[in-house]
Amino acid sequence: MDPPSSSITFASSSSYLSNGSSPCSLPSGALAPPPPAAEGWASGGVEGASLARLSNNLERLLLDPDLDCSDADVDMADGGPPVPVHRCILAARSPFFYDLVRGTRRAGDGLLLSAAISGGGGGDGAGTGRPRYKMEELVPGARVGREAFLEFTRYLYTGRLRPAPHDVVSCADHACPHDSCPPAIRFAVELMYAAWTFKISDLVAVFQRRLLNFVDKTLAEDVLPILQVAFHCELSEVLNKCVQRIARSDLDSVSLDKELPPEVADEIKRIREKSPPDDGDPIIPDPVHEKRVRRIHRALDSDDVELVKLLLNESDITLDDANALHYAAAYCDSKVVSELLEMELASLNLKNRRGYTSLHLAAMRREPAIIMRLLGKGAVASQLTNDGRLASNICRRLTRLKDYNTKMEQGQESNKDRMCIEILEREMMRNPMIVEDSVTSPLLADDLQMKLAYLENRVSLARFFFPAEAKIAMHIAQADITPEVGGVSAASTSGKLKEVDLNETPVLQNKRLRSRADALMKTVELGRRYFPNCSQVLDKILEENMSDGFDVFHQQNGTPDEQKVKKMRLGELKEDVRKAYSKDTADNSVYSVLSSNSSSSPPQTATKK
């Protein structure tokens, strides 16, 4: 019995790679066409319709509990229930699983027994129970999450790629367009690891294109996981693009050495020597200073704070010179961070060369213990990065919407990601003073305008349904004294554009935009804190109606039939808001915080004129 080709076996060979090659032999940059959708198959006559039915029938094996005839399980790292699989289908579709089911799989020049099968006995399931595989053993050195593996198995069964679940590839930042945020990147990276390891050439080609599309659209630190998977899976085109992107960025050498394979980090450094990054004047390194900094970092890696003290006494270098607190917040145990803080020799809110404080780096790491220690010592949660982000914004962009909503959907305790967001946002409510006065990066202008458009729309929506509460929240956040941004708000109740000062300098404009964004953000967060159910409904309404410019709220526009539809839809929205309002106001002790200074106002019921 010969092992299967990695191309789809029940579709026309002209649509796929037809040489039976494994991903290891896939030419660099080769892009196979994606698999056809079911409706595309149907257009191929009887054969196409048969293939579509076959695909749908196989998909029922995954979705229909009454058809549970699986014969093996895959344990995932998240500790949840195992994923049931059908070994015959996996073996027919993947050379990797073909070898695994037979009891052996090849790795390098050797032949390894499948240690992942419970009870031993090779691949025939002998011993205790049915075969059970562990994902971390199937894909060593990389993480493939539950959602990515389920999407991968669905592709193996059906030959079709479906859109990923929205809450899996979207972050918890409502102002994010979600086209290149970290959850979307992580999902694509996990699928690439699975496609490469299990030797599915057509999927490798599809996700190679997706990864290429992410590289220029996201932040430099979010390119690192793309670069890592490109290196591991020998995707030379993706790897070269990532290397060039990182070389042009301001990502520091410490991050390169900690996050990347040595040969890749060295290549980036060689490129930078020939052409410095696009972040201003290059800094000429001081070999003696760099050597002292490396010694301090190595001592921190060893959890040896006493050695750090000794190194400080032996030279004129300081913790701030070495960005020691930044390093510990990013890479060390929380105990080391505490010991550094107890020395009281590091500036808590010092920015490194990239404009990040130690709290910003702790937010990137999403470690609650470290965040709490920094805040407890006086770190400012409202301090902005050079590109205008808060630590809470950083956490939200890194957190999947699915994980953020887990507590609300399932009644479980908050996971670490959500806990970090809540800690930082509670601190923001307690001490909301913003310490930055402008946005210094012109590259963030478009992103800032986009965020402002969202926030203006979001606050206008709150004012429509809750005029009294929104007025109080805006007053607390000082949003009522900041000028509305000209030409941004699509939900402006007046429907008119504000005047724009054409003589305003870019610096003053950035300062004004940032001031308005900060005030609106505080207003929205106050609403989320005291009216969580209402805020969820408003977020949903906003997401559904952004593309329509909130036309549903302007009843006089459109034909009579369109106006009738708008009126019905607005009535539905008001009912959703009313129910959410009732849930929030049931806790009078919380509601009284915002309503004590003004009589409460139930959701608006009159049609907006």
N, C-alpha and C positions, 0 to 999 in steps of 0.2 A: 504494500500500500504506500503510495507516494504521498508526501505531505502536500497540503493544498497550497495553491497560489494565494497571495495576499489580495488579489483583486476579487471583485464581486463575482460569485460563481453562477448566480441565477439571472444576470442581466446581460444585455448585449455586450460583447467584448469590445466593440468599437467605442463604447462610452468610457472605458477605463484603461488603466495600464494593462496591456495584454501580454507582456513578456514574463509575467509571473515573478518579477524581481521582488526581493525583500527591500525594506527601507534602507538597509545598509548599502544597497547598490543603486539607490535612486540618485540620478545625476543631480549635482548641486544646482539649485534654482529651478529644477523641473517642476512644473505645476500641472498636475493632472486635473481634468475638469471635475467639478463636484458631481456627486451622484444625482440622477434625475429625481424630481418629485413625482409623487403618485399621479398627479394630473398629467404630467409629461408622458408617463408611461401609457396612460389611457389613450393618448393620441396616436399610439403606435398600433392601433387595431387590436385584434384578438390577442396577439402575443403581449402587447403592452398592458391590456386589461388583466390578463392572467398574472403577469408579474406584479401588478398592483394588488390583486387579491392575495397572492402569495405573501407579499410584504405585510399586508394588514393581518393575515392569519397568524403569521409568525409573531407579530407585535402583540397579539392577544396572549401569547405565552408569558409576556412580561406584565400585562395589565389586568388580565382576567384571573381572579383568585380561583375560580372554578376549574381553570385549566392548569393548575399547579402540578406539573409533572417533571419538575426540575430534579436533578440527580446529584447536585453538588452545591456547596456554599462558599462564598467569599467573604471573609471577615474584613471589615473596614477599620481604619485607625480611629474613627470617632467613637468607637465603643457601642454603636447602635446595633440593631439586628443585622445578621448576615444577609448578603445579597444572593438569592438563589439563582443558579445558572443551569443551563443544559449543555453538558460537556460535548455532546455530538455536534451541536451547532457551533460552539466555540472552536472545536477541532477542525470542522469543515471550513471555517472562515479564516483561521489564524494559524500560521505555521508554529508559532510559539505554543499555543494551546494544543496543537496536534502532538507535539513532542511531550508536553506536560501530561496529557491524558494517557499517552502510552507508557508513562512512568519515568521518562527522562526528558531533559531539555539541555540543549547545548549552550555553553557559555565560554566564549573564547575558544581555546583549543581542547578544552576538557569536556567531560560528560558528567553532569551532575544529577544525582538522584533527586527526585522531587520531595524535598523535606517538608514541603508545605502541606502535604496530605495527612490528615489526622489518622492516627492508628497505624501509620506506616504501610507497608505492603505495596509500595510502588504506586502506579497510577490506576490500579483496578479497584480501589476503594476497600481493599481487604483490611481486616482489623476491626476497630470499633467504629461503627457508624459509617455514614456516607462521606465521600471526600470533602475536605474542608481546606481552603486555601487562605493564606493571609496576604493582603494586598501589599504590605511592606516587604514581604519576601518575593512576591511576584515582580514588583517594581522597586528594587532596592535603591536607596539613596535619593529617592524622589517621592513626593506626595501626590497621590491620586485620590481625590475625595469621593465621597459617596455619589454626589450629583454628577460628577464628571464620569465616573465608572458606569452609572446607569445610562447616561447618554451614549457612552461608548458601546455598551451591550445592545442598546436599542439600534444603533447603527449596524452592528454585526447581524442582528436578527432581521432587520428590515431593508438594509441598503439605503436608508434615507437619513439625512440630518434634519432634525427639527430645530426651531428656535429654542435657545436655552431658556429655562424658567427665568422670568423677569427678576424675581427676588434673589436669584443666585448670581446673576451677572450685573446687579445694580448695587451701589453703595447706599449707606444710610444718610448721605447728604442730599437733601431734596433739591438743592440748587445745581446738582451735577447732571450733565446730559447723559451720563452713563455709557458713552460710546467708547471710552478708553480709561475708565476708572479701574483701580486695582482689582476688584472682584472679577471684572470682565477679563482682565489679563490673566489672573490666576486660573480661571476656568479654562481658558484656551491653552495655557501652559500645561495644566494637568491632563487635558485631552491629548496634547502633543506627546507627553511622556507615555501615555497609554498606547497611542497609535504607534509610536516608535518601538516600544518594548515588545508589543504584541504583533509587530510586523504587518501593519495595515497600511500599505503604501499610499492608497488614495486618500486616506485621512491625513497622513503626514503632509501631503501636498496641499490639502485644503487648509490645514491649520498653519502651515508655513506662510500662506498668503495673509491669514489673519494676524499673525504675529508681526509680519512686515508692516502691516497697516497701523499697528499700535505704536511703533518705535518713535515716530516723529510727533505723535499727538499727546504723549504723556510726559510726566516729570522724569528727570534723569534717574532718580532712585527707583522708579517703577519699571525702568528698562532693565534693571539688573536680573529679575527672574526670567525675562525673555532671553537675555544674553546667556544665562546659565543653561536653560534648556537647549538653546541653539548649540552651545558647546558640547553638551552631553549627547545630543542627537545628531551631531555633525551636519548641522544646517548652515553651510558656509555662507550663503547669501544673507540669511538673517544675522548670523554672527558678525559678518563684516559691517553691516549697517548699524548694529548695536555698538560695535567698537568705535565707529566714527562718531556716533551720537554721544557716547560717554566721553570721548576724547574732547569734544567741543564743549562739554558741560563743565560746571564748577564742582563736580563731585570730587571730594578730597581723596588724597592718596591712601589715607587710613581706611576709608570705605572700600577702595579698590582692593587693598590687600586682604581685608577681612571677608569680602563678599564674593570675590572672583577667583578662578583658578590662576595660579601664579603666572603662567605663560600669557594669559589674556591681560592681566593687570600690567605686566611688563610691556606688552605691545601698546597698550593705551598710553603708558608713560613715554614710550619712544615717540609716538605720534605727537604728544604734547611738547616734547622737547623741540621738535621741528616746527610746530605750529601751536602756540599757547591757546588755551580755552577762550571762548568768546565771553569772558566775564570781566573785562577791564584789564588793567595793567598786570602782567604776570609778576608773581612773587619769586624773587631769586632765593633759592633754598640756602640755608646755612647748615652745612654738614654737622657741625658741633651741636647746634641747637636740635636738629632732627634726631641725632643720636641720643640726646638726653630725653627727648620726648618719647622715643621708642622704649627706652628703659623704664620710664614711668608706666607706659601702657602695658609692657610685659609684666611689671609688678602687679598691676591691676588684674591682668589675666590670671595671675597666680593667686589672687585674693590676698595679696600680701601688702596691706596698707602700711605696716611698719616699715617695709622696705621703701615704700613711697616717701615716708617721712625722712628716711635716711638719705635718699636721693635728693630731696629738696634741701637738706642741710649741707650737702656736699657741693652744691652748685647754686648759681643765682637764678635758676629757673623756678617758676611758680606753677601752682596748679592751673591757673588761668592761662599761662603761657603754653602749657601742654594740653589745654582743653580737657583736663582730666575728668571733670564732672560730666562733660558731654560724652566722653568715651565710656565711662562707667554706666551712665544712663542707657547707652545704646547696646553695650555688650557684656556688662558684668552683673553679678548677683546683687539682689537688693540689699544684702548685708554690706557689701562693699560700698554701695552708694551711701548707706547710713553712716558708715565709718568715715567716709570722706566728708560728709556734711558735718559730722561732729568735730572735725578739725577746724571748721569755720575759717578756712583759708581760700575758699573758692567763691566767686561771684555767682549767685544763684541765677541771675537773669542776664548773664553775659552771653552775647551772640558769638558764634563761631564765624569763620570766613563766609560761610554759606547763608548766614542770617538766621541760624537756628539756635535756640537756647537748649539747655539740657532737658527742659520739660517738653519741648517740641520733639526731641529725639526719643524721649520716653513714650510720648504719644505714638510715634511711629512704631515703636516696639510693642505697644499695647500691653504693658505690664502694670496692673493696678497697684501693686505694692510699691514700685518705684515712683509712680505718679503721686501716690499719697505721701510718700516720704518727702518728695520735693515740695509739694504744696504745704506740708506741715512745717517746713523750714522757711517758707516765705516766697516760693516761686510764684510768679504772676501768671495766672491762667489766661489773662486777657492780652498778653503780649503777642504781637504779630510777627510773623516771619517777614523777610524783605519783600516777598511777593503777596503779602496781605492775608495770610492764613493764621487762624487760631489753632492752639493745640487740639481743641475739640473738633475743629474742622478737619484736621489731619486724621483724627481717629475715625470720624464719620466716613471719610473717603476710603479708608482701609477696611471698614466693616461692611460685610454683606448685609443687605436689607433683610434677608432671611434670618440671619443671626440676631440682628437688632430686634426683630419682631417676635423672636421665639417666646419670650416671656408672656407677651400679650396673647399669642395664639395658643400656647400650650400650658400656661400657668407654671412654667418652670422658672428656676432661679436664673438671673441674668448671667450670660456667659462673660468671659473676661473682656471681650471687645465692648459689649454694651456697658459693662461696669465702668470701664475707662471713660466712656463718653459721659455717663451720668456723674461721675466724680468731677470731671472737668467742668461740666455745665452747671453743676451745683455751686462750684467755686466761682464761676462767672456770675451767677445770680447773687452770691454773697458779696463779691467785690468786682463790680462790672467796669471799673475804670480802664479805658484803653490807653496804653502807654505810647502807641505809635501815632504820628501825626500825618503820615502820608504813605502812599504806595510808591516805592522807589523803582519798581521794575516796569518799564514800558511794555514788556512782553505780556503783562497781566491785564492790559487795558481791555482786551476783548472779553477775557474771563470775568473781569469786574463788571463790565457792562451787562454781561449775561446774568450774573448773580443779582445785580441790581434790578434787572427786569423781572426776575423771579420774585425777589423780595417785595418790590412795589406791587406786583400782582397779588402776592400772598396777603399783604397787609390790607390792600384794598378789598379783598374778598372778606377778610375778618371784619372790616368796618361795615361792609354791606349787611352781614348777618348779626353782628354784635357791636353796634355803634358805641354804646356806653363803655363796655369792657375794653374794646379796642382803643378808645380814647384814653382810658386810664393807663393801659399798657404802653401806649405811645408816649404818654407824659412821663411815666417812670423811666422809659428808655431814652427820653429826650428826643424822640423821633418827631415830635410836634414842633421842634424849633430848628430842625435841619431842613433845608429846601429840597423839595421834590425834584428829582433829576429830570431835566428837559428831554422829552422824546423817548423816555424809557418805559414808562408805565403803560402797559397794554390794557390794564384794568382800571385806568383812571376813571373815576365816576363822572368827571366832566367830559371825558372823551377828547380833551384838547391837549396839545403839546405845550409844555412850558417854554418860556423864552430861554435862549441860550446866549451866554455872553461870549461873542466871538473873539474878544480881546483877552480872554482868560488864558493864563500861561498853563502849560502842562502840569507843572508842580502844584499850582493852586487847584487845578481841575482834579488831580489825583487826590489831593487833600479833601476836597469837597465830596467827591464820590465815595471815598473811604469813610468819611464821617457819616454820610447818609446810609451806607451799607451797614456800618456798625450799629447805628440806631435801629434800623429795620430788623437786623438780626436779633438784637435784644428783645424787640417787640414780639417777634415770632417765638423766641424761646420762652418768654414769659407766658405766652399763650399755651405752649406745649406743657409747661410746668403745672399750670393751674386748670387748664381745660384740655387734658390729653385726648379725650374721646372726640371733642369738637375739632381739635387740631388734626386728628387723623382724617376726619371727614373732609375738612378744608383742603388738606394735601391731596386727597383723592380727586376732589372736584377740580383742583388746579391742574393736576396731571391730565385729566380727561379733556379739559377745555382750553389748554394753552394754545393748541394749534388753531382753535377757532376764534382767538382774540376776545374771548369772553362775550361773544355775540349773544349768548343766551340771556345775558343780563340787560340787553338793550331790546326791549320788546317791540319798539316801534320800527325796527329795521326788518327788511325782508318782505316777502309776499304775505297775504293773509294766512295761507296754509303754514308757512314757515313761522309766523308769529304764534299760531296756535300750538305748534310743536314746541316752540320755546317756552310758552306759558306752561304747558304740561310738564316739561322737563324741569323748569324752575320750581314747580310745585313739588316734584319728587325730591329735588335737592333740599328744599326747605324742610321736608318731613325727615330726611336723613339727619339734618342738622338739629332739628328739634329733639329727636331721640338721643343724640349724642349729648346735647345740652342737659337733658334730664339726668343722664348718668353722671355727668360732671357735677351738677349742682346738688346731687344727692348727698355729697360730702360737704356739709355746710361749713365745717371748720376750715377746709381748704378754700372753698369759694369765697368765704368772707374776707380773705386777704385782699382780693382785688375789688370786691364789691363794697367794702367798708367805707370808701370815700365817695361812693356814688350809688344811687339806686340801681338795682340790677335791671338789665333789659333783656327780655326773652328774644329769641331769634326773630328777625324781621319777617313779617308775613305779607306785607304789601308788595305789589309788583314794582320793581325799580323803574322809575321813569327817566 
